Every structure is written in structure tokens, then in C-alpha cells.
Amino acid sequence: MSKRVSASDAKNNFGGLLEDVALLGRVDVMKHGRLVAVVLSPWALNSFSAAPAGAGSRRAWGEKHMIPPERARAARMLNRPDSFDEE
């Protein structure tokens, strides 16, 4: 079961949108009568995607982390400046 909400309602009531996603698993966001976004719970996402081949006992993506581990690792490795120039 899914629910449809307008983009402005999703923006103005984001907390309510998250509650609906947690309850229903899926919420479709509409703008001017067109589907522009689909918000899925992690459990609904896992039902759409199969576990990667050879994953063994590894958890499926989305159960524990919101982004794939490779991207999370890359984000932590960004170069930060040692100091900032003050003028």
C-alpha cells in the first residue's frame, strides 16, 4: 500500500511524511499531477533489490547504512585544509 502527497505538503510536513513512510513503506510525491519522487523505507527498498552476489552473511544495503559503504568510505577520505588563510 502506498500514499500520494503533493510536493508542497511533503515539504511543509516532512515529519509527517517520514511517519507515513515508516507506516506504509512507500509514499509517492506528486507535483502538478506528475510523480516526481518516491520515498521508501529501508525494508521496502530491500524488497525491491536483491542482495549482491557473493555477499555471504553481509547485510543488504539499506538495513544498516543509508549510503553504500564504498561511498561512505570515500566521503571520509576527503582532503581537509591544514589551515585557513586569514586576510
Secondary structure, 3 states (H helix, E strand, C coil): CCEEEEHHHHHHCHHHHHHHHHHHCEEEEEECCEEEEEEECHHHHHHHCCCCCCCCCCCCCCCCCCCCHHHHHHHHCCCCCCCCCCC
